[in-house]
Amino acid sequence: ILEAENARLRTMLDARTRVGTQVRVAEVLSVNSNPFRHVIVVDKGSSDGVYDGQALADAEGIIGQIIETGVVSSQCLLISDPGHDLPVEVNRNGLRTIARGTGDFSTLDLPFLPNNADIEPGDLLVTSGMGGIFPAGYPVATINTVKRLPQEPFANVTAKPKANLNQVREIMLIVASSQSTVNGAATKTSDEER
């Protein structure tokens, strides 16, 4: 068990360089048993600098984001949850779209791609950086199926998440550059007051 945990943590440390921002490692404490709500609880909270909306990733790809921060733990919404939308782009050509959770850990839906969109099975989806929550260029999913429907305005496109969302044990909490600046400024102010 310890060897497996060490291997996962080494892989995550290697992935930190891809993120290019400050990260904190957290451990998953529990998983919501509701099959229609993909929420996990991690062992970091506001006392550790965690904030609502903070992005989560593992060594393979994006996992989700913080939705409720407690003092010592936080609830996280996975990208597979039907209520989660994530701005992504196709790595091959920069085509931007939205990846939406389906309630299935192994499938994301891309509902807003027109039939003539330049997208193919096997294309890598990465975060676009739009919205400011997720860092740009981090892996999200690989395109599984592309069904072009002539009678419909949009193609039926699905993708498989890069991260194993139903097997995650440790995660990286990605600190946004604006948040680290705010935390740094707050620390400086409180130090000056002393």
Backbone torsions as a table, in degrees:
resi	resn	phi	psi	omega
1	ILE	NA	-43.5	-179.7
2	LEU	-66.0	-38.0	177.8
3	GLU	-63.5	-41.5	178.8
4	ALA	-64.7	-41.6	179.1
5	GLU	-64.7	-42.8	177.8
6	ASN	-61.4	-40.2	178.5
7	ALA	-63.9	-42.8	178.9
8	ARG	-63.5	-43.1	-179.3
9	LEU	-67.3	-36.9	176.4
10	ARG	-63.4	-42.6	178.2
11	THR	-62.0	-40.5	179.5
12	MET	-66.7	-38.3	177.0
13	LEU	-62.6	-39.7	176.4
14	ASP	-63.6	-35.8	-178.5
15	ALA	-71.5	-22.5	179.8
16	ARG	-56.9	-34.6	-178.8
17	THR	-66.9	-28.9	178.2
18	ARG	-70.2	-33.7	-178.3
19	VAL	-68.6	-42.0	176.2
20	GLY	76.1	8.2	176.9
21	THR	-131.5	174.9	179.2
22	GLN	-69.7	139.3	178.1
23	VAL	-133.5	157.2	172.0
24	ARG	-124.4	139.8	177.9
25	VAL	-93.1	135.5	178.5
26	ALA	-131.0	158.3	179.1
27	GLU	-109.5	142.4	178.2
28	VAL	-76.5	125.6	179.5
29	LEU	-92.1	-40.2	-178.5
30	SER	-155.3	162.9	179.7
31	VAL	-125.6	135.9	178.3
32	ASN	-65.5	132.3	-178.1
33	SER	-83.0	-7.2	178.1
34	ASN	-72.3	118.5	-176.9
35	PRO	-68.1	-14.3	-178.7
36	PHE	-100.6	1.1	-179.8
37	ARG	-132.0	108.4	-176.3
38	HIS	-95.2	87.6	-177.5
39	VAL	-127.8	137.4	173.8
40	ILE	-122.7	161.7	176.7
41	VAL	-117.6	131.4	179.5
42	VAL	-113.7	162.0	-172.6
43	ASP	-87.9	26.4	176.4
44	LYS	-127.1	143.1	-179.1
45	GLY	-139.0	-160.6	-176.6
46	SER	-62.0	-28.5	177.5
47	SER	-67.6	-17.2	177.4
48	ASP	-101.8	6.5	179.8
49	GLY	88.7	11.0	178.7
50	VAL	-76.5	145.6	-178.8
51	TYR	-139.5	155.7	179.1
52	ASP	-61.2	136.4	179.9
53	GLY	90.6	-5.6	-177.8
54	GLN	-64.1	138.0	-177.5
55	ALA	-79.2	147.5	178.7
56	LEU	-121.8	142.3	176.6
57	ALA	-146.7	165.8	167.9
58	ASP	-126.2	-166.8	-176.2
59	ALA	-65.8	-22.5	-175.8
60	GLU	-96.3	-35.5	-176.3
61	GLY	179.1	-173.9	-179.4
62	ILE	-68.9	139.7	179.5
63	ILE	-107.5	-44.2	-176.5
64	GLY	169.4	-148.6	179.7
65	GLN	-152.7	158.5	179.3
66	ILE	-71.1	132.6	176.9
67	ILE	-113.4	-22.3	178.4
68	GLU	-149.9	120.4	-177.3
69	THR	-102.0	124.0	172.0
70	GLY	-99.7	-174.3	-178.8
71	VAL	-71.5	-44.9	-176.9
72	VAL	-119.5	-1.5	176.7
73	SER	-149.2	165.2	-177.9
74	SER	-143.7	149.3	174.7
75	GLN	-95.0	138.5	-176.7
76	CYS	-125.5	134.6	176.6
77	LEU	-94.5	123.5	-179.4
78	LEU	-78.4	155.3	-179.2
79	ILE	-67.1	-15.1	178.8
80	SER	-82.6	-10.2	179.6
81	ASP	-66.2	138.0	-179.1
82	PRO	-60.1	-18.4	179.7
83	GLY	-94.0	8.5	-177.4
84	HIS	-108.8	127.6	174.0
85	ASP	-117.9	139.7	-175.7
86	LEU	-133.1	122.8	176.4
87	PRO	-70.6	124.2	-177.9
88	VAL	-131.9	169.5	172.1
89	GLU	-141.7	153.8	177.3
90	VAL	-77.2	124.1	-176.2
91	ASN	-61.1	-34.4	-175.9
92	ARG	-68.0	-38.2	-173.1
93	ASN	-133.5	-1.0	177.9
94	GLY	80.2	7.4	178.4
95	LEU	-62.6	124.4	-177.5
96	ARG	-97.9	144.5	177.3
97	THR	-161.0	-169.9	179.6
98	ILE	-118.3	133.0	172.7
99	ALA	-102.0	126.4	-176.0
100	ARG	-116.2	138.1	176.6
101	GLY	-66.6	150.7	-177.7
102	THR	-116.2	-6.9	-173.0
103	GLY	91.4	-1.5	177.2
104	ASP	-113.6	126.9	-177.2
105	PHE	-59.7	-22.9	-173.7
106	SER	-106.2	9.5	-177.1
107	THR	-141.9	131.9	169.4
108	LEU	-116.1	152.0	180.0
109	ASP	-109.9	141.1	174.5
110	LEU	-117.5	84.5	-168.1
111	PRO	-78.5	-10.4	-171.2
112	PHE	-114.5	32.5	177.9
113	LEU	-101.7	121.5	179.0
114	PRO	-66.1	161.4	-177.9
115	ASN	-58.9	-28.7	-177.6
116	ASN	-93.7	11.6	-179.9
117	ALA	-65.8	142.3	-179.9
118	ASP	-83.9	84.1	-180.0
119	ILE	-142.8	140.5	-175.0
120	GLU	-137.5	153.9	173.4
121	PRO	-56.6	137.7	-177.8
122	GLY	97.2	-15.4	177.7
123	ASP	-62.3	139.6	177.9
124	LEU	-88.8	131.0	173.3
125	LEU	-98.8	132.1	177.2
126	VAL	-124.9	162.2	177.7
127	THR	-65.5	140.4	-178.0
128	SER	-88.2	-18.8	-176.6
129	GLY	87.0	-6.6	178.0
130	MET	-68.7	140.9	179.7
131	GLY	92.7	-18.6	174.1
132	GLY	76.4	3.7	-179.2
133	ILE	-90.0	-48.5	-176.6
134	PHE	-100.3	137.8	178.3
135	PRO	-66.9	143.6	-178.2
136	ALA	-68.7	143.1	171.6
137	GLY	86.4	8.5	179.6
138	TYR	-91.4	137.5	-176.3
139	PRO	-59.8	142.1	177.9
140	VAL	-121.5	-54.7	-173.3
141	ALA	-160.4	169.5	174.6
142	THR	-119.1	134.9	-179.4
143	ILE	-63.2	129.0	178.6
144	ASN	-94.6	-60.9	-175.0
145	THR	-129.6	145.4	173.3
146	VAL	-133.1	110.6	177.8
147	LYS	-115.4	114.3	179.9
148	ARG	-89.7	124.4	-176.2
149	LEU	-110.7	104.1	-175.4
150	PRO	-57.7	-31.6	-177.7
151	GLN	-83.7	-6.1	-178.1
152	GLU	-115.3	152.2	179.4
153	PRO	-74.2	-24.5	-176.4
154	PHE	-120.2	147.8	176.2
155	ALA	-78.5	158.5	175.8
156	ASN	-97.4	105.0	-173.9
157	VAL	-123.2	130.5	175.8
158	THR	-125.1	158.4	-179.4
159	ALA	-140.5	154.2	177.9
160	LYS	-104.8	123.5	179.4
161	PRO	-59.0	144.4	177.5
162	LYS	-70.8	-37.6	180.0
163	ALA	-79.7	146.3	173.9
164	ASN	-84.1	87.8	-169.7
165	LEU	-63.6	-28.4	-178.7
166	ASN	-94.2	7.4	180.0
167	GLN	-129.5	10.8	-175.2
168	VAL	-72.7	138.8	178.6
169	ARG	-120.6	-39.8	176.7
170	GLU	-121.6	145.5	-179.4
171	ILE	-133.4	163.0	172.2
172	MET	-107.3	127.3	172.5
173	LEU	-91.4	115.8	-175.7
174	ILE	-88.5	123.1	-179.0
175	VAL	-89.1	117.5	178.0
176	ALA	-64.4	146.6	-177.8
177	SER	-61.0	-35.7	179.2
178	SER	-68.2	-35.6	-179.9
179	GLN	-70.4	-40.2	179.4
180	SER	-66.4	-33.1	176.3
181	THR	-66.5	-43.6	178.9
182	VAL	-62.3	-46.1	179.1
183	ASN	-62.4	-40.8	178.7
184	GLY	-63.7	-42.9	179.1
185	ALA	-64.9	-40.7	-179.7
186	ALA	-65.2	-40.5	179.9
187	THR	-65.7	-42.1	-179.6
188	LYS	-62.9	-43.8	-178.8
189	THR	-61.8	-46.7	-177.6
190	SER	-67.2	-31.1	176.6
191	ASP	-68.0	-39.3	-179.9
192	GLU	-68.0	-33.1	-179.4
193	GLU	-67.9	-29.2	-179.9
194	ARG	-72.5	NA	NA
